[in-house]
């Protein structure tokens, strides 16, 4: 997961979306832990790290004058999503979210698990158990379907040009 995070940071820097000296990392629950791990193991990549339970640290984030923010998934993210989007808009900050709710609320982009697909697969799991399968005998499944959502209005407001190659890969373009 950390390698994916660093790949995302490098991608944003290579395309001029973020200044390498001004990238922050933000998360809650496990994501908060990941944010702190990211800062600990790759401090050259991040100006600051914030976990969701220190939401007042958005002030610290502003003082660090970061250029981009990666938000990690966590159980409280849905509650904080609107606040993050509002703060990011005021700060003209591009933010990448782990779920499509970020761009749907007005954030820039998300790449993450398709929950509807996961729920369908969970129903299949329950069906197999109800038909007599022992839970211990069932394989552990991981998400297999991920989705990319881009909010074009937010990109325009931030004066960002999204490359056609990325637009072509998007599962959802929000106008």
N, C-alpha and C positions, 0 to 999 in steps of 0.2 A: 504494500500500500504506500509506503514511503517513497519507493521508486516512482510510482505513478504520480504522486504529488510533485516530486522534483521534476518529472517530465513536463507536467502542466506548467510549472513555474518557468522552466526553460523555454517552453513554447511561447508563453506570454512575453517573455523578455526578447526572444528572437524576433518577434513580430512588432516590437516597439510598443506593445500595449502597457508594459510596466518597466520602470527603471529598476535595474537589478538591486539597487541599494534601498529600494522603497517598496518591498513586498511584505505584506503581513499575512499571518495565518490565524484562523479563528475556528473554534469548534466547541461542541458540548458533549458531555458524557465521554464516550470513547474518543469522539472527535476532539474534545478538549485535551485529552491525554495525547492524542496524535499531534495536536498543535504544539504542545510542549515538547514532545519528542522531536518534532521537526526542527524546532528552534535549538534544542540541545545538540542534536547530531549533525545538523547542517546550518549552523548559525550564520554562515556566509550568505545564505539564501533569503533570510527573513529579518526585517527590521524590528518586528515585534510578534509575539504570540499571545493570543487571548483565548481563554476557555469560556464557554457560555455562562458558567456560574459566576463569572466575574464581569457580567454584562456592563457594569459601570465603567469597565476598562475601555469602552469605546472612546472615552476621552484620551486615554493613553494611545489608542490607535491613531486618533487624529493628530496628536502631538508628534507621533513618529512620522507623519506625512507620507504614509504608504501610497503606492500607486495602484495596487491591485490586492484583492483579498480572495482567498480560497476558504470556503465554509465547509466544515466536515459534518457528516450526519450525526444526529443524536436525538434522543427522545424529546427534548425540549426545543428542538430547532423549529418545529412547526409554530410553536407559540411565539418565538422570537423572530420569525421570518419577516414579518411586516416591519418590525423595528429596524432590522438590518437593512432592508430595502430602503426604508425612509432615510436612514442615516447615510447610506451609500449614495442616494440621489442628492442629498444636500452637499455631500463631500465630492461629488462627481467621481465616484470610485467604482471601477468595474469589479463585479463580484461574480465568482463562479460558485454555484450551489450544487448540493448533491442530489436534489430532486427538482422536478419541473415546477413545483410551487414557487420557487424563487423567481424565475422569469415570469410566471403567471401573475405574481404580485408586483412586478415591475423591475425585477433584477435583470442582469444582463444574460447570463447563460447558465445552464445546468447540464450535468452529465451524471447519470446514475441509474439505479435499478428501476425497472418498470414495475411498480407495485401491483398493478392490475394483473400482470402476468404471474407475479409471485402468489397472489391470492388464488388465482386459478389453479396453480400447481399445488398449493396447500390444500385446496378442496379435493384434489385427486389423492393426495396423501391420506386425508381423513377417510375418503371413500375406501381406500385399500385397507385401512385399519378396521373400518366397520364391516368389511367383508371377511375379516378374520386374520389379516396379516399382523404379525407381531411388530410393534414399533421398533424394537431392537434389531429386527431383520431388514428394515428398510434402509436404503442408502441415505446418507446425508446429502442434501441437495444445496447447491449454491445458485444464486441468480444467474440466469443465462441470457436474459434480455435487458439491455441497457438502452437508454434513450438520451438524445441530445436535443435540448430545447434552447432556442435563441430568441431573445426579445429584440426585435429590430428597432422598435421605438426607443428603447434604452440605448442601443448602440448608436443611434442617430443623436440622441441627447448628449452622449459622451463623445461625440465626434469620432467614433470608431468605424472603420471600414472592415466588415467581416469578409474574409477571403471567400471567393466563390466555391473553393474546394470544401470549406467548412459548411457553407450554406447548403451545398449539395448533400452533405452527410447528415444534416439535421433531420430529426424525426418530426420536429415541430418548429415552425417559424411564427412567432407571435408578432402581430402587427399592432 
